[in-house]
């Protein structure tokens, strides 16, 4: 279990976990029909309401305007893009990459793609968000 995990605390079923008082990185399982993004966002909101000053989460979600979970982001006051925009301002490499990508065919290079306002790293056919290593969003 979790051989490719990058953090010490790793959950296989986040809906059964207590998020209250934690800072959580949650990459939803897009291929599991029993664990939906809607359910994960609702669970997070219920947990965060119990301890709003000490509970936070980062959800790398695609920018699908018609997604069923999209209204929940506004309802719960979430904004994914803003955290990443701060990353782009802090990191010269990401800032330069963000300026370069709009001029490329399909807004992409071999390893990166600009989707909406976010830089995604392409690895093994999957998209991953791109961060500066000294970010508060990065857990060592």
N, C-alpha and C positions, 0 to 999 in steps of 0.2 A: 504494500500500500504506500502510495506517495513517494515513489523512488525519484520522481522528477520534481518534487516540490522544492520551493526556494525559501521557505520560511519554517520556523520551528513548530508553530501551531498550524495544523493542516486538518481541515474538516472534509469528510466525504459526504455528509448530509447537513448542509448549513441550516436547513429548516428546523432541525432538532437541537441546534446550539443556542446558547444564550449570548447575544451580541451586546447586551447592556454593559456600558463601561469599557468597551473595546474599540480599537481602531481596526477595521476589517478591510482587507482587499478581497473582493468577491468577483471571481470570474465565473459567471453562471454557466452551468452545463447546457449548452444550446441543443444538444442532441438527446436529452432526457425528457420525454413528454410528461413525466410525472413531477418534474421539478421545473416550474415555469418561472420566467423572469418576474411576472406579476406576483407570484407567491413569494418570491425572494424579497422583492421590494416591500410588499406588505409586512412580511416578517421583520425586516429591518426597521420599518417605521414604527411598528408596535414596540420593538425593543428600544429604539432611540427615544421614544416618548417617555420611557421610564427614567432615563438618564441622559437628557439632551446635551448637557455640557461635557459629557465624557464619552459619548458614543458617536462614531463617525464611520463612514464606509466609502470605498472607491469601487465603482462598478464600471468596468470597460465594456460599454454597450455600443452596438452599431447605431448609427444615426438613421433610423427608419421612422420617418414622420408618421406612417400609418400603423405602427406597432401598437398592439393592445395595451402594452405597459407604458407607452409614452405619456399619457395624461397623468399617470401616477408621479412622474418626475416633477411636474409642476405642482400637483396637489401636495406633495411632501416637501416642496421647496428645494429640490435637488437641481444641481447644475454641474454636469460632468465636464463640459468643455472648459469652464473657467479655470479649473485646477490645471488643466493641460496648457492653457494659454500662459499661465504663470511659469510653467516649465520652459516654454519656448522663449520667454523673456530672459530667464536666468541662464540658459545654455546657448552659447554662441553657435555650436554645431547644429542644434535643432532649429535655431533661428535662421541660419543660412539654408538649411534643408527646406524649411517652410517657404522661403523665398524662391528656391530653385524649382520645387515640384510643380507649381502652376504652369511653368513654361515647358514642361515635358509632355510627351504624348500620353494621354489618358491620366495625366497628373501622377505619374509613377516612374520609379527607377527599378532596377532589378530587385532591390531590397526594401524599398519604401513606397508608400502610396498616400496621397493626400485625399481624404474622404471628408467632405464638408470642410470643417476647419481643423481636423485632427490628422496628425501624422501617424500612420500605422506601419509597423515593420512587418514585412512578409517573410514568414518562415514556414517551410514545409506546407505551403498552401494555406496557412492560417494567418490572420491579422493579429498583431500584438501592438499595444500602445507603446510609445517611445518616451522615455524619461531621461532626465539628467541624473547621473548616479548619485549626486549629493542632494537629492530632493527629499523633502519630508514624506513624500509618498512612497519612497523606496525603503524596504525593510532589509536590514543586513542579516 
